[in-house]
């Protein structure tokens, strides 16, 4: 059997293949509520054969949203619709995961198809953004408010409460969003974290918020369910976060009980020069995996069946996460199985359309 379609068991959860739906913001919520759009969007990828379906970044607090259209999980009323979605995903033989996130200084933005620009904290649909240090993402944006110890404690509590709701909603995997220039990444990177207290300076101090969030989440998340972290393995900028930092962090995360590191890159520096090419981030997943032994996920311009299978077969990563390719083709896993010569179970409703 092609490696891409070999099952993988993490903790008590078995995934039928190594294809993961990467979190993709839909900007289609009001007050954080999931809608029928999310049911169809995520459900279609489950019907299409992916092993793990991870929601878009779900904000753990209203101020933790990227935009006013973001999905949320900061109140109990959000649970019911999310439960409907996870039930459907389960029925298709896939596993439902949720990405818990706080946007930090990249919060309070307009929808991408409107302008995508930051909305002033005093304007309609805007609010004050929060960060480890009062450093704006770009000179044109408002500087964020620096988090004090009380505010940091609230962030940690918000992640913990969100994990409780995620469990009630039927999710079996949590991914903590520590990438792309959002709050956790802002603490990790010396380019955005200029603090001189216990949350700044050394790598261990800059990782403190993430580790405290992990501890809080593990207090309420079942031991038998997987816990992932997404990181940006490099800032692609001199003086910023590096692959060496990522390897060092991975060793710390192993000790903290993390099961898999989802290795993306960038997002914390405006205008960073990123060498885009097919599979351009795979080397980072490979480095973290080979140097630490932790399970990793590879993401970034993975668009072909053989390409994805090769990543797993050669041990560069343990799973592949697809985003834009799964927007173009929700049934990529079924098509990939056919191209790789493996028989997989189709939905009964679609059997008559098999190759």
C-alpha positions, -999 to +999 in steps of 0.1 A: +000+000+000+013+035-008+026+051+024+002+080+020-027+057+026-012+037+055-031+043+088-014+061+116-024+058+153-017+087+176-026+081+213-059+063+210-070+078+177-064+060+144-064+080+112-072+061+081-046+078+060-019+105+063-039+133+045-049+162+068-071+191+059-050+221+070-068+249+089-081+274+064-099+306+075-133+310+059-142+345+074-178+334+073-189+336+110-209+362+129-200+365+166-179+334+162-207+310+153-201+282+128-227+281+100-239+258+073-210+270+052-186+254+077-207+222+078-206+219+040-169+231+037-155+207+063-180+180+056-171+179+019-135+173+027-145+144+050-166+130+022-136+135-001-115+110+020-092+130+042-081+112+074-082+143+097-102+174+092-089+205+112-112+235+114-100+270+106-084+289+135-111+291+162-106+322+184-104+315+221-117+350+228-134+378+208-102+399+209-083+369+196-100+369+162-081+379+131-113+395+118-149+399+128-157+370+105-136+345+123-148+312+138-149+312+176-151+289+206-151+314+234-187+307+247-208+277+253-233+287+226-207+280+199-208+243+208-241+231+192-232+239+156-197+226+160-211+194+174-233+190+143-202+194+121-181+169+141-209+143+140-210+145+102-172+142+100-173+111+122-200+096+100-177+098+070-149+078+088-127+109+093-114+125+126-125+160+136-098+183+149-099+220+159-072+246+158-073+269+189-059+304+182-053+339+193-044+364+167-024+388+189-012+419+171-027+406+138-062+409+151-089+435+142-087+431+104-113+435+077-124+405+057-098+397+030-122+402+001-132+437+014-098+452+022-080+428+046-065+459+063-064+465+100-095+482+114-089+510+139-097+500+175-122+529+176-140+520+144-169+497+138-158+460+138-125+470+153-109+464+187-076+468+206-051+441+196-028+424+222+008+413+220+039+405+240+053+439+232+038+471+218+053+466+183+029+469+153+031+443+125+036+471+100+043+508+105+008+516+091-010+497+118-018+506+154+006+494+180-009+466+200-014+467+238+013+449+257+000+420+278+005+423+315+006+393+338-031+394+345-039+395+308-015+366+301-033+346+327-066+354+309-052+342+276-041+309+292-075+305+309-092+312+275-073+284+258-082+260+286-119+269+285-118+266+247-104+230+251-133+221+274-157+233+247-138+215+220-142+183+239-180+189+244-183+197+206-169+162+197-134+171+186-107+144+191-077+165+181-066+199+193-040+219+174-026+250+192-018+277+167+018+288+174+026+300+138+021+327+112+028+357+134-002+352+158+001+356+195+020+324+205+045+330+176+048+366+186+060+355+220+084+329+205+101+353+181+127+378+193+115+401+165+081+406+181+090+398+218+110+425+234+100+417+270+125+417+299+104+396+323+099+359+326+082+358+292+111+374+272+148+371+266+159+335+264+142+309+242+129+291+273+113+324+285+098+332+251+083+297+250+068+301+285+033+312+273+030+282+249+041+258+276+017+273+302-011+270+276-002+234+270-002+226+307-036+243+311-051+225+281-038+191+292-056+195+326-089+193+307-081+174+275-083+136+277-048+120+279-059+095+252-066+123+226-038+139+205-025+174+211-007+191+182+012+224+179+016+243+147+048+264+145+065+286+120+098+269+118+115+300+106+108+338+103+128+339+070+144+370+085+178+376+100+176+379+138+143+361+140+131+326+148+152+298+131+150+261+124+176+256+152+151+273+175+124+251+162+144+219+169+152+232+204+115+240+210+105+205+197+126+189+224+108+210+250+074+201+235+081+164+236+087+167+274+054+188+277+034+160+261+028+173+225+022+145+200+029+161+167+044+194+154+028+209+123+057+227+106+048+258+086+069+289+083+067+327+082+040+352+089+056+372+117+075+397+095+058+418+068+077+415+035+098+385+044+113+370+013+100+334+012+114+311-015+081+296-027+083+264-046+065+230-044+071+215-010+092+245+001+085+239+038+090+201+039+126+204+048+116+219+081+093+191+091+121+167+081+147+185+103+124+186+133+115+149+129+150+136+123+167+156+150+141+150+178+120+120+168+087+137+173+059+132+148+057+160+123+033+173+096+045+189+063+026+217+047+031+241+018+025+237-019+019+200-017-004+194-047+004+160-063-004+125-051+031+112-058+047+142-041+026+137-010+033+100-009+071+106-013+071+128+017+057+100+039+076+072+022+110+089+027+103+098+063+104+135+059+071+138+078+044+116+092+014+134+077+008+160+050-015+189+054-031+203+023-049+236+020-054+253-014-053+219-032-082+208-011-101+240-018-097+233-055-105+196-052-123+183-020-119+148-034-081+150-037-077+119-014-099+098-036-081+109-067-047+104-051-057+069-041-066+061-077-034+075-091-013+056-065-032+023-073-049+018-039-085+008-033-102+031-008-138+032+005-159+057-014-192+071+000-220+048-011-237+077-027-207+082-050-198+045-058-214+047-093-189+074-102-157+054-093-130+053-118 
